Amino acid sequence: MIDAVKWPRDRVGEALAALAELAGLEPRAERAEVPADDQDLDTWLVDAAHWIGIDAEPTAALYPEVPALVRACGPALVEIDGAYVAVVRARGSNVEVLAPDGARTRIPITSLAAALRRSAEDKIAPEIERIVEATQIAPARRPRLRLALLEGDLENVRIGGVTLLRRAIEAPARVVARDLRLAPRLAQIALLHLAGYTLSIAGWWAIGSAVLAGHVDLGYVFGWAALIVTGLVARSLAMSMMGPLSVDVATAVRSRLFVGALRLETDQIRLAGMGVSVGRICEAQAFETLAVSGGFLAAFAMIELVVVAVMVGFGSAGWIHVGMLVAAMAAIVIGTRAYMKTRQQWTESRLTITGDLIELMNGHATRLAQQPAEDRHSIEDRGLTLYVRRSEMLDRRISWLRVSMPRAWLIAATLGLAPTLVFGTPSVPKLAIALGGMLFGASSLGKLGEAVISLVDARIAWRSIAPLIDSSHTAPQVAPPTLSNAVVSPFQPLATLRGVSYRVPRSGHEVLRGCALEIARGDRVVLEGDSGSGKSTLASIVAGLRQPDSGLVLAGGLDRPTLGDSGWRRRVALVPQFHDNHMFYGSFAFNLMIARSWPTTVPELEEALDICVELGLKPLIERMPSQIHQFVGETGWQLSHGEKNRVYVARALLSRAPLILLDESLGALDPDTMILVTECIEKRAIAALVIAHP
């Protein structure tokens, strides 16, 4: 059954486009060409997906978890014996797949999972069969024994071959809202809340009228209970629907912020500083929570206030209460403007002291050594004094919106009943409606005050995270996979620069002017210059981390738009200066293999070990308890400055890029170690540009 729905390798690009179209991912009209026979299909699929405007993610699962992966993977391409199955979605115990002839059919999840597992099972099948035969148990019990042995031996084996497809993260907000079914889900929640609130009001009106009229019987009590319970059920349903919607919206926002952070320009991050970056993280978390919760709360409050306005309009005070309710809402608007101004000032103080704290923590050792003790806390004292003063003002604004306005409404509404009670004889039902409207109005005004506080906080947080959102809209440069994965021609220079100029953002200082450079295969170029002369800037331009203001930059004879971002990274690998590198908290192997797919394979680990031996890292690996799988980083095994530098060099060499750029990566090494590293680079790198001081 599975063989009938397989797409052959030479039609995988067609399968990718057809599946994306069927899944509603709206791919572009471009079609990727057929991958080469020796090309890695996972890499090709990622590049081909980017080329047609969607995202693809190769994934894997442990052997026992493969059925769950198959159930949740659609839309996805699943590799089976060199061909592909196009999974649309799961339906019960089956998955719907798209066949090469365009037909849609269903196959059991168990069958597809078994096909995925088969390659791993075949490797140990003879040994399993030998063990089963040796046990000499009854034939009827042997299948269960084989299954148990397979699950035991393959429990920790990862099964790959599944490439998930999804909409590109930079898709417009309206498209994301449509995918989440935001409008219909919001409408359902609003209608349920309106129905529940109206039923609750009707219940309290019924019992209130009976009490004020002095005749309460069992029928009134049962009617009141039925209305209250029904209203409670409706509002509970609304709240239960609001939870998943909040999670979906927050996930979409967080994904957009995460991608935006990764796509920020290098100079944007450097000029902002660590303190501003930490502040953005805090504001991003606040925005996710406040925008979603405040939006729902504001919607509920407005629905309730509309109902309250209609309710008090039919009460004994009539238009007097309606006018007072409108005046209360106007007062909240005025209070909101005052709160916004105060909240902005408070946020500036909080971000300032956050930034100062980060900077002072980084420079704490310097302060202890060089700053007089009586001056060490002057910055914190000034910042905290201003922060406390603005916090007190902010608390007063919050109390006005959250507490004072609902109470002021109750007092004013009570006074509004005076003319009717003094000069007239209100009917019992109208008086009950008026009293109920007063109480419900106070509750709704409190919710509105809470909502505007959340929405104002979210708006102010938005100002801090706006650069992240803006950068997330910038789509990466993409190229057809045949170009991004193309092998560099042996007749083309690996890097070519002509007339390259660059100015520093903000200051406009010209760092480079009319630079020219050519690096061919086998070249070993040393670039020397004084500090601040633009050596690192030139390296970052060659590596594609910065864009020149003018001039031509080529890698293997092709420019950045032709190769795309991924194609450029495959041709040039940069080892930045030490302060721009980082050891991630993870295994030593993970830190080595960042440029490769993870989890890695045994041959790739062996290659990494060989490079580490050549770089003189063998004693370090043998010293660590778990060797290459030892956790390192800030809270793991601590590496010296020189050991970290050699790990950074190993990363670049393991990327297999033809051109390696080393920005002052050898200066911290002792002479013997430098000779080892130089010999390894000479052996492994096709070409290298080494930046050093004279």
Residue, then its C-alpha position, 0 to 999 in steps of 0.5 A: m500500500i505504501d509503495a503505491v503512494k511513494w514519490p520518487r526522488d526525482r519528483v520530490g520538489e513536485a511533492l513538496a510544492a503540491l503538499a504545501e499547496l494542499a495544506g494551505l501554506e500558500p507556496r510561491a509559484e517557483r519550483a525547485e529542480v531535481p536534487a543531485d544524486d550525491q546531495d543530502l536530501d534533508t538540506w535540499l528540502v530545507d533550501a527548496a522549502h525556503w525557495i517556495g516561501i515556506d519552512a521545512e524542519p527535518t525531525a527525528a524521534l526515539y524508536p518508541e515515539v515514532p507512531a506519535l510523530v507520524r500521528a502529529c507530523g502532517p503536513a510532512l514528507v516522510e522518507i521511505d527507502g529513498a522515496y517520499v510519502a506526502v502526509v497531509r494530516a492524521r485522521g483517526s488511526n490513519v494518515e491522509v497522504l497525497a499520491p503522485d497522481g494527485a489522489r488522496t488516500r489513507i494508510p494506517i499510522t502503524s504501517l507508516a511507522a513500521a516502514l520508518r522503523r524498518s531500516a533500524e530494525d533490519k540492522i539488528a534483525p539477524e541478531i534478534e532472530r538468533i536469540v529467538e531461535a536460541t530460546q526455543i520457545a513456542p512459535a506462537r510466542r515468538p512475535r511478542l519476544r521479537l517485538a520486546l527485544l527490538e524495543g529494548d535494543l532500539e529504545n534510545v535509537r533516533i529514527g529520522g526521515v520526517t520533514l515537517l512543513r509549515r508556513a513561513i514565520e514572516a507571514p503577515a499577521r492576517v494570515v497567522a490570524r486566519d490559520l488560528r481561526l482567530a475571528p470565529r473563535l473570538a466571536q464564539i467566546a464573545l457570544l457565550h460571555l454575552a449570553g452568560y452575563t445576560l442570563s446572570i442579570a436576568g436571574w438576579w433581576a427575577i429574585g430581586s424583584a420578588v424580594l422587593a415585592g415581598h412575595v418569594d416562593l419556590g418557583y422564583v427560587f428555582g427560576w433564579a437558580a436555573l438562570i444563574v447556573t445556565g449563565l455560569v455554564a455559558r461563561s465557563l465555556a467561554m473561559s475554557m475556549m479562551g485558554p487554548l486561544s490564549v496559548d495559540v496567540a502567545t505561541a505565535v507572538r513568541s515565535r515571531l519575537f524569537v525569529g526577530a531576535l535571531r534576525l537582528e543585524t549585528d550592529q543593532i545588537r552591538l549598539a543596543g548593549m546587553g542591558v537593553s537586550v535583557g530589558r527587551i526580554c523582560e518587556a517581551q514576556a510582559f507583552e505576551t501576557l498583558a496583550v492577550s489577557g488585557g484584550f480579552l478582559a477589555a472585550f468582556a468589560m465592554i460587552e458587560l458595560v453595554v448590557v449594563a447601560v441597557m439595563v440601567g436605562f430601563g431602571s428607575a433612574g433611567w437616563i441619569h444612570v446612563g449619563m453617569l455610566v458614560a461619565a465614568m467611562a470618560a473618567i477612565v479614559i482620562g485616567t488611562r492617559a495619565y496612567m500611560k504617561t506615568r507608566q512610560q516614565w516608570t518603565e524608563s526607570r526600570l529599564t535604566i536600572t536593569g541596564d545599569l545592573i547588567e553593566l555593573m555586574n559585568g564590570h564588578a571585578t574592575r570596580l572592586a580593583q579601581q573604583p573608590a568604595e564610597d563611589r561604587h553605589s552612587i549610580e544604583d542609589r540615584g536610579l533607585t531613588l527615581y524608581v521609587r518615586r515613580s513607583e509611588m505615582l504609578d500606584r496612585r494611578i493604578s488605584w484610581l483605575r482599579v478601585s476608585m472609579p468603581r466606588a465613585w460609580l456606586i456613590a454617584a449612582t446611589l445619589g442618582l436614585a435620590p430624585t426618583l425616591v424623593f419625588g416619585t414612587p418607582s415600581v419594584p421591578k425598575l428599582a430592582i433593575a437599577l440596583g442590579g445595574m449599579l452593582f454589575g456596573a461597578s464590577s464591569l468598571g473594575k474589569l475595564g480599569e484592569a483591562v486598560i492597565s494591561l493594555v497600556d502596559a502591553r503598548i509600552a512594552w511594544r515600544s521596546i520590542a518593536p525592533l524585534i517585530d520589525s526584523s521578523h518581517t525581513a525575509p532571509q535571502v533565499a536561492p534555488p537549492t541548485l545554487s545554494n548547494a552548488v559546489v564552488s567551481p575550481f576556477q573561481p576565487l573563493a572570495t572576491l571583494r572589489g571597491v568595498s566601502y563601509r560606514v559605522p551606523r549612527s556615527g557614519h565613520e568610514v571604516l573601509r573605503g575601496c577595499a579589494l581582496e581575492i582569495a583563491r584555493g590553497d591561499r593562506v592570507v594574513l591580514e595585519g593592521d592596527s586596532g580599529s583599522g577595520k580588520s574585523t569589519l572586513a571579515s564580517i563583510v566577507a562572512g556575510l554578517r554585515q552588508p557593505d555600503s558599496g562595492l561587490v562581494l562574491a563567494g565562489g563567483l556568486d553574490r549574496p542574493t544569488l546564493g542566499d543566506s544558507g548558500w553563503r554560510r556553506r562557503v564561508a565560515l568565520v571564527p569571530q573574536f573571543h568576546d563574540n563567541h560563546m560556549f553553549y550549555g550543552s555537551f562538548a560534542f554539541n558545541l563542536m557540531i553547531a554547524r551540522s545537524w543535531p543529533t549527529t552521527v557516529p562518523e561525524l563524531e569521529e571526524a570531530l574527535d580527529i580534529c580535536v586531536e589535531l588541535g591539541l584537545k585530546p588531553l582535555i577530552e580524556r580529562m573530562p568524565s564523560q569525554i566528548h559528551q561532557f556538559v560544558g558552558e557556564t554551569g558545566w565543565q569550565l574550559s580555559h581561554g585557549e581551550k575555548n579558542r580551539v573549540y571555536v576553530a574546530r567548529a569552523l573546520l567542521s562546517r566544511a566551508p571552503l574558506i575559513l576566516l579567523d579573527e584574532s583566534l590564535g593570539a591567546l595560544d602558546p607557541d606550541t599550541m599555535i603550531l598545532v592549530t596552524e598545522c590543522i588549519e593548513k591540513r583541513a582548510i581549503a583556504a584561510l584568512v587569518i587576522a592578527h596584530p602586527 
